[in-house]
Amino acid sequence: MGERFFLYNDIVDSKTRFVSFMGDQSRFDLAVITTDRFYGKKLVLDMQSTRFAIIGQDDLEEEGYIEHAFQIAEDEASELRDFLYEVV
């Protein structure tokens, strides 16, 4: 193998909030990571499905974004979106 070519290799400070809550439709186990890396957006990891997305206020308002990013139904996405409005 030749010399490794890095596009970037940074170490940044971050703050991680682990939160688990039960909605009417399903349970969510999330890690919400705050860093200066994503232009003010949060990195949201769903630890049950191993899906993640970089989410900002504009993404929450985009129709179908949460459903697509986390591969969940509209009613589940509504519950997740309601929570994310509080933390994003």
C-alpha positions, -999 to 999 in steps of 0.1 A, spaced: 0 0 0 13 34 -9 14 65 13 -19 75 28 -34 107 14 -56 125 39 -83 149 28 -84 160 64 -73 146 97 -85 169 125 -92 165 162 -119 188 174 -136 194 208 -172 182 209 -201 179 233 -223 148 231 -258 145 246 -271 110 250 -309 109 252 -335 82 252 -372 89 250 -404 70 243 -428 86 218 -463 74 211 -450 54 181 -415 42 191 -385 46 213 -355 68 203 -320 63 216 -299 92 203 -265 108 205 -266 145 196 -231 158 189 -223 195 189 -191 207 173 -179 236 152 -174 212 123 -209 213 107 -216 251 104 -238 252 135 -257 219 127 -258 189 150 -247 154 142 -276 132 153 -270 94 156 -299 69 161 -281 42 180 -309 16 174 -309 18 137 -272 30 133 -284 58 110 -272 94 114 -277 128 98 -262 163 101 -293 184 111 -300 221 114 -332 241 116 -335 242 78 -333 204 76 -362 200 102 -383 222 80 -376 203 48 -404 180 40 -395 143 42 -359 149 53 -361 132 87 -381 103 72 -355 98 45 -324 103 68 -335 79 94 -357 56 72 -387 60 95 -424 65 89 -441 99 89 -456 95 124 -423 85 139 -405 113 121 -430 138 136 -421 127 171 -384 128 164 -387 162 147 -406 176 177 -377 166 199 -350 179 175 -367 213 173 -358 216 211 -321 207 207 -311 220 172 
